[in-house]
Amino acid sequence: MASPAQQSQLQALSDEYSSLQAELQTVVAARQKLESQQQENRGVKQLQEFETLAEDANIYKLVGPVLLKQDTAEAKSTVDGRLEFIGQEIKRIEKQIADIQQKSEDKKMQVFQIQSELQAAQPAAA
């Protein structure tokens, strides 16, 4: 029979594991959102018209319900900057995902260890 201390420890580890899994889902969703933004910005950059625009071409940026005129060089620079930022964020989030997965795996192994100890102790008690 499991001691109250073992049961408490097992419950705490299970709660931590569940919390890590919820955090992992949140971080993965954030990564998916960033990847979507990255694809959108890559699409803008790869548009043939965007790359071949003359420096004096009219480009408009949607700000709320208003279109504001924007310099061509500034628009290209903005897209490049966004792509760089999103790439850095994806790398940061991937590291965070790996860290959470490692912590989660550690908690799972601790739970298995305690369960194994409890199972080993049962035949001895009988």
C-alpha positions as CSV (number, residue, x, y, z in Angstrom):
1,M,0.0,0.0,0.0
2,A,1.3,3.4,-0.9
3,S,2.2,5.7,1.9
4,P,0.5,9.1,2.1
5,A,3.9,10.7,1.3
6,Q,4.2,8.7,-1.9
7,Q,0.6,9.4,-2.9
8,S,1.2,13.1,-2.3
9,Q,4.4,13.0,-4.3
10,L,2.8,11.1,-7.1
11,Q,-0.1,13.5,-7.2
12,A,2.2,16.5,-7.3
13,L,4.3,15.0,-10.1
14,S,1.1,14.2,-12.1
15,D,-0.1,17.8,-11.6
16,E,3.2,19.2,-12.8
17,Y,3.1,16.9,-15.8
18,S,-0.4,18.0,-16.7
19,S,0.7,21.7,-16.3
20,L,3.7,21.1,-18.6
21,Q,1.4,19.5,-21.2
22,A,-1.0,22.5,-21.1
23,E,2.0,24.9,-21.4
24,L,3.3,22.9,-24.3
25,Q,0.0,23.1,-26.2
26,T,0.0,26.9,-25.7
27,V,3.6,27.3,-27.0
28,V,3.0,25.0,-30.0
29,A,-0.1,27.1,-30.9
30,A,2.1,30.3,-30.7
31,R,4.7,28.6,-33.0
32,Q,2.0,27.8,-35.5
33,K,0.8,31.4,-35.5
34,L,4.3,32.6,-36.1
35,E,4.8,30.1,-38.9
36,S,1.6,31.4,-40.5
37,Q,2.8,35.0,-40.3
38,Q,6.2,33.9,-41.7
39,Q,4.5,32.3,-44.7
40,E,2.4,35.4,-45.3
41,N,5.4,37.6,-45.2
42,R,7.4,35.3,-47.5
43,G,4.5,35.4,-49.9
44,V,4.6,39.2,-49.9
45,K,8.3,39.2,-50.5
46,Q,8.2,36.6,-53.3
47,L,5.5,38.4,-55.2
48,Q,7.0,39.3,-58.5
49,E,5.4,42.7,-58.5
50,F,6.9,43.5,-55.1
51,E,10.4,42.7,-56.1
52,T,10.3,44.6,-59.3
53,L,8.6,47.7,-58.1
54,A,10.1,51.0,-59.1
55,E,11.4,53.2,-56.2
56,D,8.7,55.8,-56.9
57,A,5.8,53.2,-57.0
58,N,2.8,53.7,-54.8
59,I,2.6,51.3,-51.9
60,Y,-0.1,51.5,-49.3
61,K,-0.1,50.1,-45.8
62,L,-3.3,49.2,-44.1
63,V,-3.4,50.7,-40.6
64,G,-6.7,50.0,-39.0
65,P,-9.4,51.1,-41.5
66,V,-7.0,53.5,-43.3
67,L,-4.6,53.0,-46.2
68,L,-1.4,55.1,-45.7
69,K,1.1,55.7,-48.4
70,Q,4.5,54.1,-47.7
71,D,7.9,54.5,-49.4
72,T,8.9,51.4,-51.5
73,A,12.3,51.0,-49.8
74,E,10.6,51.2,-46.4
75,A,8.0,48.6,-47.3
76,K,10.7,46.2,-48.5
77,S,12.7,46.8,-45.4
78,T,9.6,46.3,-43.2
79,V,8.9,42.9,-44.7
80,D,12.6,41.9,-44.4
81,G,12.6,43.0,-40.8
82,R,9.4,41.1,-40.0
83,L,10.8,38.0,-41.5
84,E,14.0,38.3,-39.5
85,F,12.1,38.9,-36.3
86,I,9.6,36.0,-36.9
87,G,12.6,33.7,-37.6
88,Q,14.2,34.6,-34.3
89,E,10.9,34.1,-32.4
90,I,10.4,30.7,-34.0
91,K,13.9,29.7,-32.9
92,R,13.2,31.0,-29.4
93,I,9.9,29.1,-29.2
94,E,11.4,25.9,-30.6
95,K,14.0,26.0,-27.7
96,Q,11.1,26.6,-25.3
97,I,9.2,23.6,-26.7
98,A,12.3,21.4,-26.4
99,D,12.8,22.6,-22.8
100,I,9.2,21.9,-21.9
101,Q,9.3,18.5,-23.6
102,Q,12.5,17.6,-21.6
103,K,10.9,18.7,-18.3
104,S,7.7,16.7,-19.2
105,E,9.7,13.6,-19.9
106,D,11.6,14.0,-16.6
107,K,8.3,14.2,-14.7
108,K,6.9,11.2,-16.5
109,M,10.0,9.2,-15.6
110,Q,9.7,10.2,-12.0
111,V,6.1,9.1,-12.0
112,F,7.1,5.7,-13.5
113,Q,9.8,5.3,-10.9
114,I,7.5,5.9,-8.0
115,Q,4.9,3.6,-9.5
116,S,7.6,0.9,-10.0
117,E,8.7,1.3,-6.3
118,L,5.0,1.0,-5.2
119,Q,4.5,-2.1,-7.3
120,A,7.8,-3.7,-6.0
121,A,6.7,-2.9,-2.4
122,Q,3.3,-4.6,-2.9
123,P,4.5,-8.2,-3.1
124,A,6.8,-7.7,-0.1
125,A,3.8,-6.4,1.9
126,A,1.7,-9.4,1.0
